[in-house]
Amino acid sequence: MSTTPLDAFVLPTPAGPLSVLVTPEDDVVRASGFSSLDDQASRLAPDLRVRGCRTVPPSGPVAEAVAAYAAGRLDALDDVVVAQPGGPFLQEAWRVMRSIPPGQTLTYAELAAKAGRPAAVRAAGQACARNLVAPFVPCHRVLRSDGTLGGYFFGPETKQRLLDHERAEQADLRRVP
């Protein structure tokens, strides 16, 4: 296991500054979200937390993907490699979240069903809550059964801004002749 500190940088997005922590040896996103770099570092698994972080200028494939997403290429985050700890159901739920097209949503019940456990609606909610790599795993695309936003680790306003960005870009694409 490497002892090299994780690279840490902040990128602009339509939902506000996105803090990202990446293992430099493989460009894998280990934590990201709409809070400070220190907050993101505190969410890391212990084996990564002990490596520490070094703030670096944004560059590389992760920074390029976020810039492209912000500019309207909504699928740009799809190819960013992420890793986070969690058992089989969490991993499957996160895989399903990554398959939700930008601008579209699933309910927690639909997420549970697509992840192979239709009765595990609360566990689907926990998969969203435990997601360490938002928006690369787009838990903001998961809503309550009644269509309301539900919770979001970074606040409902941030969740709404992400959905608004994606829906606006999708609407723009539909208007192009």
Helices and strands as residue ranges (DSSP letters): E 6-11, E 18-23, E 28-33, H 37-42, H 46-49, E 53-55, H 60-70, G 74-77, H 88-99, E 106-107, H 108-114, H 121-129, G 139-141, E 142-143, H 156-175
